[in-house]
Amino acid sequence: YLELPKPACYIGRKPPPSIWRRCFLPEKSALCTQKDPVIDEVKMVVVQMRAVRRMRLQVGQEAYILPGTRLSIKCPVKFFPGSNLIWKHKGEGNLTFTGHLSNRASNRFVGKSGHLVIRRFSKIDAGEWRCHAGPEGTSAAIMLHYNLPSQGLSDWAARNAKRNTEMQNEDPAIVMTRQKLVQWVEGAWSNCSVPCGGRGVQTRNVRCELLDTGVYHVLDDSECQQQFLVKPKTQ
C-alpha cells in the first residue's frame, strides 16, 4: 500500500472517520452518579385549633393535632425512590409501601410517593414518626402531640387579638386572597424572682406566629422583624 499525505484524503469531500467513540458501562456509571439521599425538612411548630377534615404536614415539624383529623405527612427525598421509604414509630413499628389495596383499609399506611397517611388521629398515633431512606440511610422525623379540643379553642380565642370573622371563613375565595398575618404573641409573666422587697426580675415568652383559619404556626423571630414589628419585652 502507499501512504499518502492527509490532504489527499479530503479530495473526495468526505470527513475522516472518528478515531474515538463513547462507551457505556452500566455498573461503572451507576457508581459515578450515585449520591447520598437528602431529605427536605421544615422546622416549624404547627398547632391545630379548630376541627378540620384533613391536614398536610412535613417531616421536621412539631404538630399538635386534634383527634379524628386525617393526616398526610410528606417526607420529600432526593436521590432515593420515595416508594422505598421506611416509616418507624415506637408503638406502631415499621410501615412501608406495599402496593396492596387491602392495606389502604387500615388506619395507617404509606402511599406510593412515600407519604404517611393516618386516617383518624388518636392518642396511639402521638409521638415521633421517622422516615428512613433505606435501613442504614439518612432519616428525618416529625413529632405529633395529642391536642384536646377544649384546650385548643379556649387558647385560640384568648391569645390571638387579630382573630375575626374573616379568618374563620372557610370559603376558598376568601382564603386565597387573605393576607399573611404574623404577630408577636406574648406569654404570661413569671413570678418575681424576689418574693418581698428589693428589685426582682420577671420573664415571659414572646413568639412570632402566623395566624390561619384552623391552625397557627410558630415562626422564627425574623418573620415578624421583616414586617417591621417590634418585639415586646421578655424581661
C-alpha positions in Angstrom: 0.0 0.0 0.0 1.0 3.6 -0.5 0.7 6.1 2.4 -0.4 9.5 1.2 -0.5 12.9 3.0 -3.7 13.7 4.8 -4.8 16.4 2.3 -5.1 13.7 -0.3 -8.0 12.1 1.7 -10.1 15.3 1.5 -10.4 15.2 -2.3 -13.5 13.1 -2.0 -15.1 15.7 0.3 -15.8 13.1 3.0 -14.9 13.7 6.7 -12.3 11.4 8.1 -13.6 8.6 10.4 -13.5 9.3 14.1 -10.6 7.9 16.0 -12.6 7.6 19.3 -16.1 6.7 20.4 -18.1 6.7 23.6 -18.6 3.6 25.6 -21.1 3.0 28.4 -20.6 0.6 31.3 -23.8 0.5 33.4 -22.1 -0.7 36.6 -19.3 1.9 36.5 -21.7 4.8 35.5 -24.0 4.0 38.4 -21.2 4.3 40.8 -20.2 7.7 39.4 -23.7 9.2 39.5 -24.7 7.8 42.9 -25.4 10.4 45.5 -26.4 10.1 49.2 -30.2 10.5 49.8 -31.2 14.0 51.0 -34.5 14.6 52.9 -36.0 18.1 52.9 -37.2 19.2 56.4 -39.4 22.1 57.5 -38.6 23.4 61.0 -41.9 24.7 62.4 -44.4 24.2 65.2 -48.0 23.7 64.0 -50.9 23.8 66.4 -54.4 22.8 65.2 -57.0 24.9 66.9 -60.2 24.0 65.1 -61.6 20.8 63.7 -60.7 20.3 60.0 -61.2 17.3 57.8 -57.5 17.0 56.7 -54.1 18.4 57.4 -50.9 18.2 55.4 -47.6 18.1 57.3 -44.0 17.5 56.6 -41.0 16.0 58.4 -39.1 18.5 60.6 -42.3 19.9 62.1 -43.8 19.5 65.6 -47.6 19.3 65.4 -50.4 19.5 68.0 -53.3 17.7 66.4 -57.0 17.3 67.4 -58.4 13.8 67.5 -60.1 12.4 64.4 -58.1 14.5 61.9 -56.8 12.8 58.8 -53.1 13.5 58.3 -50.9 13.3 55.2 -47.2 13.6 56.1 -44.6 14.2 53.4 -41.0 13.0 53.5 -39.5 14.7 50.4 -36.4 12.8 49.5 -33.8 13.2 46.6 -31.6 10.6 45.1 -33.8 7.8 46.6 -37.1 6.3 45.5 -39.9 7.5 47.7 -41.8 4.2 47.5 -38.8 2.6 49.3 -39.0 4.9 52.4 -39.5 3.2 55.8 -41.6 4.9 58.5 -40.9 4.0 62.1 -42.9 4.6 65.2 -42.2 3.3 68.7 -45.7 1.9 69.2 -46.7 1.1 65.6 -43.5 -0.5 64.3 -42.3 -0.1 60.7 -44.5 0.9 57.8 -43.6 0.7 54.1 -45.4 1.0 50.8 -46.6 -2.5 49.7 -48.8 -1.7 46.7 -51.7 -3.8 48.1 -55.0 -2.0 48.1 -56.0 -4.1 51.2 -53.6 -2.0 53.3 -55.5 1.1 52.4 -58.3 -0.1 54.7 -56.0 0.2 57.8 -55.8 3.4 59.8 -52.2 4.0 58.8 -50.5 3.3 55.5 -47.7 4.6 53.2 -48.5 5.9 49.8 -46.6 5.2 46.6 -44.7 8.5 46.8 -43.6 7.6 50.4 -46.0 9.9 52.3 -47.5 8.6 55.6 -51.3 8.7 55.9 -53.1 8.5 59.3 -56.9 8.2 58.6 -58.1 9.3 62.1 -55.5 10.7 64.5 -55.7 9.3 68.1 -53.6 9.0 71.2 -51.8 5.9 70.0 -50.5 7.9 66.9 -48.8 10.5 69.1 -45.0 10.5 69.4 -42.2 10.6 66.9 -42.7 9.3 63.3 -39.4 8.9 61.5 -38.9 8.2 57.8 -35.7 6.4 56.7 -34.1 6.4 53.2 -33.2 2.7 53.5 -32.2 0.6 56.5 -29.0 2.5 57.1 -29.7 5.7 55.2 -30.5 9.2 56.3 -33.7 9.9 58.2 -36.0 12.8 59.4 -38.8 12.9 61.9 -42.0 14.6 62.8 -43.3 14.9 66.4 -47.1 14.5 66.8 -48.9 15.6 70.0 -52.4 14.8 71.0 -54.3 18.1 71.4 -57.7 18.3 73.2 -60.4 20.4 71.5 -61.3 22.3 74.7 -57.7 23.3 75.3 -57.2 24.4 71.7 -60.4 26.5 71.3 -60.0 28.4 74.6 -56.4 29.1 73.9 -57.1 30.3 70.4 -59.8 32.7 71.5 -57.8 34.2 74.3 -54.4 34.6 72.7 -55.0 36.0 69.2 -56.0 39.6 69.1 -56.4 39.5 65.3 -59.0 36.8 65.3 -62.1 37.9 63.4 -64.9 36.6 61.3 -62.9 36.8 58.1 -60.3 34.5 59.5 -63.0 31.9 60.3 -64.4 32.0 56.8 -63.5 28.7 55.0 -64.6 30.0 51.6 -61.7 29.2 49.2 -62.0 32.6 47.5 -61.6 34.3 50.9 -58.7 32.0 52.0 -56.8 32.6 48.7 -57.0 36.4 49.0 -56.3 36.7 52.7 -53.1 38.4 53.5 -50.4 36.7 55.6 -50.9 37.7 59.2 -48.0 37.5 61.5 -47.8 38.9 65.0 -45.9 38.7 68.3 -47.7 36.6 70.9 -46.9 37.4 74.5 -46.9 34.8 77.2 -47.7 35.3 80.8 -45.2 37.0 83.1 -43.4 34.7 85.6 -43.4 35.2 89.3 -41.0 37.9 90.6 -37.5 36.5 91.4 -37.6 38.4 94.7 -40.7 37.5 96.8 -40.6 40.5 99.2 -38.6 43.8 99.0 -35.7 44.6 96.7 -35.5 44.6 93.0 -36.6 41.3 91.3 -36.9 40.1 87.7 -39.9 38.7 85.7 -39.6 37.0 82.4 -42.0 35.8 79.7 -42.0 34.0 76.3 -42.7 36.1 73.2 -43.1 34.2 69.9 -43.7 35.2 66.3 -46.7 33.3 64.9 -48.6 33.0 61.7 -52.4 33.2 62.0 -54.6 30.9 59.9 -58.2 29.7 59.9 -57.7 26.5 61.9 -54.0 26.4 62.9 -51.2 28.7 64.0 -47.6 28.3 63.1 -44.7 29.3 65.4 -42.2 31.0 63.2 -38.6 32.3 63.5 -38.4 35.8 65.0 -37.1 37.1 61.7 -40.5 36.7 60.1 -42.0 39.3 62.4 -39.0 41.5 62.1 -39.3 41.6 58.3 -42.8 43.0 58.8 -41.2 45.8 61.0 -42.9 44.5 64.1 -41.1 45.5 67.3 -40.7 42.5 69.6 -42.2 43.1 73.1 -40.0 42.9 76.2 -39.3 39.5 77.5 -37.8 40.6 80.8 
